[in-house]
Amino acid sequence: MCLTHCSHFYPQGTNLYFIFIGRFATLAEYKSFQTGIVEQILQSGGSLSHHHGVGKMAAPFLKNHLGKEQMAVLKALKAHFDPRSIMNPGGTLGLD
């Protein structure tokens, strides 16, 4: 089952939130399903996320989505403001 709603309307478009409900036999099966969805979104010109960050599941897609230079900027900012990596380790930016 797929549920969706629109949120955060802007002149350039809206943010769509999708919720997928399904039964998966294994974690690997679920991850394969999730990966397929994210790949289709990116191939269609969509974005990984909005203001909530990408999290651990979509983090592997972030470098290709943003680019090498943008990832370097995010990592430099995190290193500067959180040199001991104590703020939200493994969190929403997917940098860990």
N, C-alpha and C positions, 0 to 999 in steps of 0.2 A: 504494500500500500504506500502511496506517496501523498503526503500532505504538503501544502505550501501556503504562504501568505506573503504579502508585500509589506515592506516596512521602510521607513526612512526615505521618503520621496524627495528627489532632488531634480533640478532642471535637466541634468544629463541622464536621469534614469532612476530606478528604484532598487532597493535591495530585496532579493527574494530569499526567503528562508524555506528550506526544504526539510521535511522529516520523512524518513523512509522507515517503514515498519516491515520486518520480515523475519523469517526463521532461518537460521544458519546452523549447519551441523558443527562447524568448527570456527575458531577465530580466523584461521587462514581464509576460509570461504567468505567471511564477513569482510576481511581486509581486501580481498579481490574485488568484491562488489563495490566497496568504498573507492578503491583505486580507479575502477572503471568509470564511476560517476565523476570523479574529479578530473580525469583525463578528458572526458567529453565536455565538461564545462570549460576547461582551458582551450580545447580545440575550437570551441564555438565562440571564443573571444571573451568569455566570462572571467571573473576574478575568483581567487581562492576565498577571500573573506572580505569583511567590511571592518568595522571598528572593534570586533571581538578578537582579532588575531586569528592565527591558523591552527594552533594547537599541535599536538603530537602526531595525529593521524595525517594531516596534510603537510607537515613540515618538510618531508622529502621533496615536495613539489615547489617549495618556495624559491629556491635558487634559480631554477629555470624560469619561473614566473616573473620574478623581480629583476633578475640579472645579477651578474657577478659583482658589479660595482655597488649596486644598491644593498646587496647582502653585506658587503664589506663595511658600508656605512652603518647598518644596523648593528653589526658585531662590534664596531668601534664604539658606538654609543653605549652599548651594553657594557663593554669592558671599562669605559670611562665612569659611568654612573653606578656600576655594580661590580667593582674589581674582584670581590670575593665570591661573586655569583650566588648571593644569598637571597636575592629577590626573585620569587616565583621560578625556581629551577625547573627546567623542562616545560615551561609555561607557554603562554599563548603566542609568543613570537616564533616558537619552534627553533630557537637558535642553539639549544643545547644538544 
